[in-house]
Amino acid sequence: MTLEAIYYASQIFVALALVVSLVFAAIQIRHATQAARAQTNQSIANSWLMTAGVVADHITAFNAGLASARDGFDDISADDRMTFVVIIHAYFRHYENIFLQAERGYIDRRMWDSWSEHMRIVAAFPGAQRWWRMRSRGFAPEFQRVVEAAVANAPSVAQ
């Protein structure tokens, strides 16, 4: 084998090694992406479980807030008002997080689609709509638009 043949053979070997390493890197990145998405999905589930637990512990206050007929929630007790405001804020932060994760491609868009149905149900209640009018500016503008559309199209049967 001549020196030139050895040189060409080594170049082929280097090229093949480069292709193999790129394929390996792509597989590793794909696995890391899948793991990150699974972790994000788990975080969303954990967030919901915590929020649902708070609702279960304070269901009377939450229901009173959802049904509230007054803009300042002065038709419910001060304790119930504070409890409701904290819970509804946690709800909408949860929804906003899922929406933004989906917008950024960190989770499957179908996950947001299913959670948005839940958000629309909550947004249909008069107390949720009143709270949203008072606090909407504290959320991401793109999420505000989504909630505004949900509130605008909310059925009146949730009262």
N, C-alpha and C positions, 0 to 999 in steps of 0.2 A: 504494500500500500504506500502510495507516494504521500509526501507532505501535503500536497494540494488536496488529495482525497481525504486525508485525515481532517484537514481544515473544513472541508465541506460537510463531512460527516458530523463534526462537532457543532457546526452551525445548525444542522438539522436537529441534532439532539437538543441544543439550546432552545430552538424554536418550539419543539415538542414540549419541553419542560415548561416553557413560558405558557403555552396553551393549557397544559395540565394545571399549572398553578392558578391561572385565571379562572378555570372551571371550578377549582377547589374554592377559591375566594368567593365566587358567585354563589356557590352552594352554602358557604358559611354565612354570607350576607342574607341569603334567603331564610335560613334557619333563625338567624338573629332577628330578622323582621317578624317572622311568625311568632317567636317568643315574646317580642315586645308587644305585638297585637294581642296575644293571649293575656299578657299581664295587664294591658289597658282594659280589656274586657272584664277581667277579674276585678280590677279597681272599680269599674262602673258597677258591677254587681255588689261589691262590698259597700260602696257609697249608698246604693239603694237600700240595702239591708239595714244600714244604720239609720237612714231617714225613715224607713218604714217602721222601725222599732220606736222611734220618737213619736211618730203618728199614733201607733198603737197605744203608747203610754199616755197620750194626750188627745184621744179621739174626740172627746166632747168639745174641747177648745177648738180643735181643727175644724170640726163640722160647723161649729158656731161661726167661725171666721169665714168659711166658704159660703155660708148662707147669709152673711151680714148684709143688711140693706142700706147701710149708711157709709158715706165716703170715709169718715174718720174712724169707723168701726166702733162708734160710741154706743151702739146698741148691744154690745157684749162687754163683759167685765174687763177691767184693765189687765188682769192676769191672763184671761183667755185671749185678749187682743195681742199681748206680747208673745204668748205661746204660738198663736196663729202666724204672726208676722215672722217669727223665727223659722217655723216649719215651712211656710210657703216660700220663704227666701231660699231655704235649703233645697226644696223641690226644684225651683227654677235655676239655681246654680247647677244642680245635677243635670237638668235638661240642657243647659247651656254648655256644660262640659262635653256631653255626648255630641251635641251639634258641632261644636268646634273640632272635636276629635275626628268626626266624620268629614268635615270640610277640609281638614288638613290631610286626610287620607290615612290616618292612624288606625281607624277602625272601618269595618265594612259599612257602607252607606245604609245597608238594610237595617243595621242596628238602630241608627237614628230614625229611620222610617217607622220602626215599631215603637220606639220611645216617643216619637212625635205624636202618635195617636194617644198615648197616655197624657202627654202634655195638653193636647187639645181638649181632652175630657176635663182635666183640672181647670184649664183656662175658661171653660164654659160657665163655671160657677161665678155668681155675682161678686162674692168676696175676693176671689182670685183676680177678677177684672179690676176691682177697685184697688187692690194692692198693686197690681201691675201699673196702673195709671200713676200711682205715687212713687214707684221705685224703678221703673223701666230704664231710666237713664243710667243706672248703675251696671248695666249689662252691655255686652259687645253689640255694636250697631247692627251687625248682620243678624245676630240672634234677636235683637229687638224687632227687626222687620218680620222674622218668622213668627214671633209671638203675636205681633200686631195683626198679622193675617189670620192667625188662629182665633184671636179674640173677635175680630171682625166677622168671622164666619161661624162663631160659636152658636150652637142652638140655644134657644131660650128655655128649653125644657129642664135645664139643670138648676133651676131656681128653687 
